[in-house]
Amino acid sequence: MSLSGGDSAQQTGPQTVACDRCGATARGTPLTWTCSVEGGVRRYFCDACSRENIRAIEGRLDSDRW
Protein backbone atom coordinates (compact mmCIF):
# COMPACT_ATOMS: atom_id res chain seq x y z
CA MET A 1 0.00 0.00 0.00
CA SER A 2 1.65 3.18 -1.06
CA LEU A 3 0.42 6.68 -0.59
CA SER A 4 1.14 8.82 -3.59
CA GLY A 5 1.53 12.54 -3.89
CA GLY A 6 1.75 15.42 -1.43
CA ASP A 7 0.75 15.68 2.17
CA SER A 8 -0.74 12.56 3.76
CA ALA A 9 -3.25 14.82 5.56
CA GLN A 10 -4.87 15.39 2.16
CA GLN A 11 -5.60 11.66 1.78
CA THR A 12 -9.27 10.79 2.27
CA GLY A 13 -10.38 7.41 3.56
CA PRO A 14 -8.51 4.14 3.72
CA GLN A 15 -6.47 2.95 0.74
CA THR A 16 -7.10 -0.42 -0.91
CA VAL A 17 -4.38 -3.05 -0.42
CA ALA A 18 -3.93 -6.33 -2.28
CA CYS A 19 -2.41 -9.60 -1.09
CA ASP A 20 0.87 -10.11 -2.94
CA ARG A 21 0.28 -13.87 -3.03
CA CYS A 22 -3.39 -14.46 -3.98
CA GLY A 23 -4.58 -10.98 -5.00
CA ALA A 24 -7.31 -10.64 -2.35
CA THR A 25 -8.14 -6.99 -1.68
CA ALA A 26 -9.24 -5.03 1.39
CA ARG A 27 -9.87 -1.42 2.33
CA GLY A 28 -7.14 -0.20 4.63
CA THR A 29 -4.75 -2.71 6.13
CA PRO A 30 -6.67 -5.30 8.18
CA LEU A 31 -5.12 -6.21 11.52
CA THR A 32 -5.12 -9.89 10.50
CA TRP A 33 -2.90 -9.28 7.46
CA THR A 34 0.89 -9.63 7.49
CA CYS A 35 3.27 -6.95 6.23
CA SER A 36 6.73 -8.01 5.09
CA VAL A 37 9.60 -5.85 3.84
CA GLU A 38 11.55 -7.71 1.16
CA GLY A 39 14.31 -5.98 -0.75
CA GLY A 40 13.14 -2.63 0.61
CA VAL A 41 9.58 -3.12 -0.69
CA ARG A 42 6.54 -3.58 1.57
CA ARG A 43 4.47 -6.64 0.70
CA TYR A 44 1.10 -7.47 2.24
CA PHE A 45 -0.36 -10.95 2.70
CA CYS A 46 -3.96 -11.78 3.63
CA ASP A 47 -4.75 -13.83 6.72
CA ALA A 48 -5.35 -17.02 4.69
CA CYS A 49 -1.98 -16.81 2.88
CA SER A 50 -0.24 -15.88 6.14
CA ARG A 51 -1.70 -18.94 7.91
CA GLU A 52 -0.77 -21.26 5.04
CA ASN A 53 2.85 -20.06 5.10
CA ILE A 54 3.42 -19.27 8.79
CA ARG A 55 6.51 -21.50 9.10
CA ALA A 56 8.20 -19.81 6.15
CA ILE A 57 7.29 -16.39 7.57
CA GLU A 58 8.69 -17.26 10.99
CA GLY A 59 11.82 -18.63 9.29
CA ARG A 60 12.23 -15.18 7.66
CA LEU A 61 12.17 -16.62 4.13
CA ASP A 62 11.34 -14.21 1.31
CA SER A 63 7.90 -14.93 -0.15
CA ASP A 64 9.36 -16.06 -3.48
CA ARG A 65 10.72 -19.12 -1.61
CA TRP A 66 7.38 -20.18 -0.11
Steps between C-alpha positions, in 0.01 A plus 500: 500500500665818394377850547572714200539872470522788746400526860351188659249726680338557160427127462133413549389162629687173516704381202437163335772237549545172314652173619828449315441124491133441405381848398227534765417865567390696807437861594773622730739249650308241705655409834500132398722561196879465503738768374846394386787716375695314232776673309383835636144451370196454726293194413163417654354152546140417593421295809440181297837521319674593826354194677593268213862620506557579869809277531669669205409842642640413842813363330541845337494356147417741218156428354646387167636194687166394650 
